[in-house]
Amino acid sequence: MKVRDLFKFREASDAETAKPFLEHLEDLRWTVVKMAITLFLAMIICFAFRATLTAIMQRPLVGAGQDIQTLQSLGITDSLTISFNLAFYAGMVVSFPLLLYFAAEFVLPALTAVEKRLMLPAIAVSFLLFLSGVFACYFWLLPQTISFFFRDAQSMGWRPMWTVREYYSFVTRFTVGFGLAFELPVVVLALVRFGLLTYLFMRRTRPYAVVVIFLLAAVITPTPDMLTLLAMGMPMYLLYESCIWIAWFMDRKSRPRQLPG
């Protein structure tokens, strides 16, 4: 297989629609393989810069006004295991557009020509939203959250001394989780575009959506405290509200104009 073949959209031939189930599984298998290889290569590249990644992930702690000496390494293999974890999450961020591209490549034969043309701009917008969530968390929310927990521990008369494993797990999961949360508009609008969701349905089911959003926030957040849950859930809820208005605009635009009289 040539390299350019990895980035070639599959065309939906007449035989494509009549493919046996096992052939569709084969296509899915190759899609998963390409995504796994892409993520693995990105992870290896990021691992080569593990010292830089470590320094980057420590900046929110410094931004919160705390000393790096607050972190303690209690495990013999912490330096390697944490480096691999950081490389995995960084590789996920770096390879995110290609992962979306390969996923789109698998479903493209089922889409119309117009939807195919909209796919690449949608991937670009999705990646920008993902980066927006990552940056918003990294530069704004994360330092405030760390500072809050640090001061809260001090108010209890304790001396905060966090393990490097716990700190990096919190920072990476929180940051990537916030980036994924910003993908909500893309998911919702895609469902609206394909006719699986409507503005009226989203408006009627808003209370249920709020419950689902905060349940997802509870799963994504690395800690069970209410502050972190609200910090993750509220932006997701506001994004969902914006999706309702965008869905209303899309629904209104798609309606045929009625002639007066």
Residue, then its C-alpha position, 0 to 999 in steps of 0.5 A: m500500500k502506497v502512502r498516498d493511498l492512505f489519504k484517498f477517499r473511497e468512492a462509492s461504486d455500485a458494488e459498494t452498496a451491495k457489499p457483504f457484511l464481512e467486507h464492511l468489517e474489513d474496511l472498518r478493520w483497515t480504518v482502525v489500523k490506519m488510525a492506530i498507526t497514526l496515533f502510534l507514530a504521533m506518540i513516538i514523536c511526542f515521546a522524543f520531546r518528553a522533557t518539553l512535554t513535562a515542562i509544558m504540563q507543569r506550567p499550570l502549576v507555576g501559573a497557579g503560583q505554586d512550586i514545582q517541588t510540590l510534586q513528588s515521585l513515589g514510583i520507581t518507573d514514574s519517569l517512564t510511565i508518565s512520559f508514555n502517558l503524556a506522549f499518548y495524550a499529546g499524540m492524540v492532540v497532534s494526530f486529531p485531524l488525521l484521526l477524524y479524516f480516516a473516520a470520515e473516509f470510512v463513512l464517506p461512501a454513504l454520503t452525498a456529493v454535497e456532504k462530501r464537500l462539507m466534510l473537510p471544512a467540518i474536520a477543520v472546524s472540529f479541530l479548531l474547536f478541539l484546540s479551543g477547548v484545550f487552550a481554554c482549559y490549559f491557560w484559564l481553567l486549569p491554573q484556577t482549579i489547581s490554585f483552588f485545591f491548593r488553597d483548600a488543602q492549606s485551609m485544612g491545615w495540610r501541606p499539599m504534596w502531590t504525586v507526579r502520577e496524580y498531577y499529570s493524570f489530572v492535568t492531561r485528562f482534564t485538558v483533553g476532556f475539555g477539548l473533547a467537550f468542545e466537540l459537542p457542537v460538531v456532533v449535534l450539528a452533524l446529527v441535525r444535518f443528517g436529519l437525526l435531530t431537529y430544533l424542536f426535538m432539541r428544545r423539547t428535550r433540553p432538560y434531559a440533555v442537561v442531565v446527560i451533559f452533566l453525566l458525561a462531564a462526571v465521566i470525563t472529569p478526573t476528580p469527583d468534586m462539584l467544582t470540577l464537574l461544574a467547570m466541565g459541565m457548564p461550558m458543555y451546556l452553553l455549547y448545547e444551547s448555542c447548538i439549539w439556536i444554530a439548529w433553528f437557523m439551519d431549519r429555518k434556512s432549509r425551509p422553502r420560502q412561502l409566497p405571500g397570499 
